[in-house]
Amino acid sequence: MEPPPNVPALAIASFERLTGLSVSVHDYGGALWAWLPPDRFEHLNPHCRVVKSVRQGACTAFDARLVAAKCQDHNGFVKVCHAGFVEWVVPRLDDGQLRWVLFAGVRRPAPGLQHVLSDPSVLTRGGSWSSQLARLPAVDDGEALFVLESLRQLNQRLVTWNGETAPGVRENLPRGEAIRHFLIRHHAKVDLSLSDLAGHLGLSESRAGHTVSESCGMTFVALLTELRMRTAAGLLRHSGLSVSRIMAEAGFGNRAHFHTRFRAAFGTTPARYRRDSATGLQANQA
């Protein structure tokens, strides 16, 4: 049986296919950490990578101050960074709290593009990326509004899905989502086992193992490890917790085991991952 679609991943992939843009998410509340791969929460667009390699500070300053401030009182806008790239931004606000921000990009501005938030940096817009920028499709006001509305609709799809799958809202979740939500709620328990899930599902341990594989496309251990790694990565990007505290919050009781698993998943140490993350602690405290 084909595992059911991962709604956040499918919704984002659909937007990207329709627009030709790439989406990244800054998820401050962790609502999407367990559903999307960690690289979805970083700006991995190759054009942005070129700029950040030489002007990381300028990118961080613009996003952490002007963009973050505008997110607090806006339902979406278009921005042009100091390097000249156009990007779309739509936040999710809940009771005045910023839960996540969707970014989609990149394009180059057509002459006369209006109604955008521009980086006031005095830095020249020229750089090693200039030739890449020149080859990108130009965006005028009409196209910019079309993409912005599409990103708003993607955001609403994620908000609706998030509300429908909140604990206690629906008891008749598809089996794959029910399994994943159980593990999301309980993965910090160091000794969480397949028997715990089996009891929750009302199945034998053997049948529960088969059900996880059929519904989620991976084994219980693989799924639990994936969720724990995504939790650890999210906390490293978006919190000031110590690595030891993050290890515990992710469900690991042994530091050596945690570091081994983390390096296997991300190819680096937790501390280095935090330093290298474009959306890590430094950006969020700026």
Sequence and secondary structure as in RCSB ss.txt:
>XXXX:A:sequence
MEPPPNVPALAIASFERLTGLSVSVHDYGGALWAWLPPDRFEHLNPHCRVVKSVRQGACTAFDARLVAAKCQDHN
GFVKVCHAGFVEWVVPRLDDGQLRWVLFAGVRRPAPGLQHVLSDPSVLTRGGSWSSQLARLPAVDDGEALFVLES
LRQLNQRLVTWNGETAPGVRENLPRGEAIRHFLIRHHAKVDLSLSDLAGHLGLSESRAGHTVSESCGMTFVALLT
ELRMRTAAGLLRHSGLSVSRIMAEAGFGNRAHFHTRFRAAFGTTPARYRRDSATGLQANQA
>XXXX:A:secstr
      HHHHHHHHHHHHH  EEEEEESS SSTTTS GGGGS   HHHHHHHHHHHHHHHHIIIIIIHHHHTT S
 EEEE TTS EEEEEEEEETTEEEEEEEEEEEEE TT  SEEE    S S STTHHHHHHS EE HHHHHHHHHH
HHHHHHHHHHHHHHTSTTT S   HHHHHHHHHHHHTT TT  HHHHHHHHT  HHHHHHHHHHHHSS HHHHHH
HHHHHHHHHHHHH    HHHHHHHTT   HHHHHHHHHHHHSS HHHHHHH TTSHHHHH 
